[in-house]
């Protein structure tokens, strides 16, 4: 008997089962029409509500696709059910009823016909769904729905452990998707976003140790006609399902898709989709289950499909090193001042970018290297001549002087609380910009003083471990251990961009710092739990990372910094990419001698590293492209147009326009990552 109670059961069912997943398919009184999905242990995970559905502009009733019969096939591909489907004809359903005397629709034939197949592959918990449909009339359509999954329906309902819509949402517990926790309207509403905003084409939800996902090809053409616009799949995600106001979680694919941001969140399209006689409509998707939470659902998808390839070769990377070195030798050098650029004149000084000494050593005798060597020698004579020992906020300020290192460590320990955590101090040590002051004065606080999050604890944990390594002071080591233990129950990376975003919003930089903190902890303490947690936080980078791109907008391996807004209204990080944070994570890892490919060989982190670095190279500014505009520093546009920022890379990239913006960032972090990539597999370093 079916568990789903919102369908009229006709006492016929079929089963697909392979020991990893069980699919029960049921017949409505009008024809074959819905499927229930179970784990091997029998947990009811969700309902595939129909075999497709169409809503036309001139009829208020949606029409499901149903099949009178079914064909079963078996082979190396697994087990397959094939349904010859047609859309319901409403007028036929009214024949012989009391409605026939007062309702008449001028439609006597199905609008859509075709074939829907369900294929359960052997030895994997994966169900492939294929729709091959043909329009039988010229119509204006509000929607055509393909795979439409309601997770938890008639089972665990709207409860969840977590849910991830990569690049858009990362929810835990009873949080709502499209909620105003991290955004304010209108940005908060994102249940049917512009498809470019989705970083990985997977929707995931988990409950009590089991996860379920829906995946698709975002570049797959679903339908098109003549020389009109082509439609790709529009993902729809609501957790809980506020779209239908029902006690479940919605994952679905439909057309038309949101061509521009102004057409987002329209599950009833306006303007409607123009459909023509014999126009083809094709959906492909996979539904799969995983043991674990929603992040594990994404990881399983990555393991099965692999990471996308990178177009750049090692020679391209070396050419980029030359390009960056040339920029430092020319426009990023100011005589009698040092290295920097005029965006931040106060930042120009005798600080040596980390990669330059190696570049000079490996290019000895070449003109650029010889000129840079003289510049470095000048910097060293100024009594500074060094950048921080590592990129980012995990650097140490004490250098190698023991007394300064001891002082720094004692100061960090003074911030630590009895339970091992570190408190958030927006008006104290965490004050970097006035964003928090502005946001709380005109809307609400983005984080409360004395609260905590992963990044607030992970950064001092890293610093304490490094201070212990340099000084041998056991109190530093113990302080780090207490911080790591405090964070063990955490499952979502939070707190990385505390200076301008909601403290508990999902955050890439926190994931990177969490991975580094726990791996260093594993190396020091030998605790296997720490190694596993390092892998978990490393894999938490994936939901922020674009693993596909369109022909119009190149964004492969671009990353979102967080899934929230800045200052509630001033930046949208579901729409925009930021590359420096993931670069900083891997640059710091390179400096610390961490090879993530060896730590977690189940995911190709060497390829990932190449990917995020190749993306950054794509971002490098060439003013002739005219793809960048400033944000809060409009006066810098003149310097950009004159080429004085060429070689830097911008702060942000827009997923929908493909344009870049914000401040410009010095490219030394790209060079450090390039050297890290070139060094993989070398034994002489």
Secondary structure as UniProt FT lines:
FT   STRAND          9..17
FT   STRAND          21..28
FT   TURN            29..30
FT   STRAND          31..39
FT   TURN            40..41
FT   STRAND          44..48
FT   STRAND          53..56
FT   TURN            57..58
FT   STRAND          63..67
FT   STRAND          71..75
FT   TURN            76..77
FT   STRAND          78..87
FT   HELIX           90..94
FT   TURN            95..96
FT   HELIX           98..101
FT   STRAND          112..120
FT   TURN            122..123
FT   STRAND          126..135
FT   STRAND          139..151
FT   TURN            152..158
FT   STRAND          162..165
FT   TURN            166..168
FT   STRAND          169..172
FT   TURN            173..174
FT   TURN            177..178
FT   TURN            185..188
FT   TURN            191..192
FT   HELIX           195..197
FT   STRAND          202..207
FT   TURN            208..209
FT   STRAND          210..216
FT   TURN            218..219
FT   STRAND          221..223
FT   TURN            226..227
FT   STRAND          231..232
FT   STRAND          234..241
FT   TURN            242..245
FT   STRAND          246..255
FT   HELIX           261..263
FT   TURN            264..265
FT   STRAND          273..275
FT   TURN            277..278
FT   STRAND          280..291
FT   HELIX           294..305
FT   HELIX           314..329
FT   TURN            330..332
FT   STRAND          333..334
FT   TURN            335..337
FT   STRAND          338..339
FT   HELIX           342..347
FT   TURN            354..355
FT   HELIX           356..362
FT   TURN            363..365
FT   HELIX           367..381
FT   TURN            382..383
FT   TURN            393..394
FT   TURN            399..400
FT   HELIX           402..415
FT   TURN            418..419
FT   TURN            426..430
FT   HELIX           435..442
FT   TURN            449..450
FT   HELIX           454..471
FT   HELIX           474..487
FT   TURN            488..489
FT   TURN            496..500
FT   TURN            503..504
FT   STRAND          506..507
FT   HELIX           508..525
FT   HELIX           528..539
FT   TURN            540..541
FT   HELIX           542..544
FT   TURN            556..557
FT   STRAND          565..566
FT   TURN            567..570
FT   STRAND          571..572
FT   TURN            573..575
FT   STRAND          576..577
FT   HELIX           580..591
FT   TURN            592..593
FT   HELIX           596..599
FT   TURN            601..602
FT   HELIX           605..619
FT   HELIX           623..625
FT   STRAND          628..629
FT   HELIX           634..636
FT   HELIX           637..641
FT   TURN            642..647
FT   STRAND          649..654
FT   TURN            655..657
FT   STRAND          660..665
FT   HELIX           668..679
FT   TURN            680..681
//
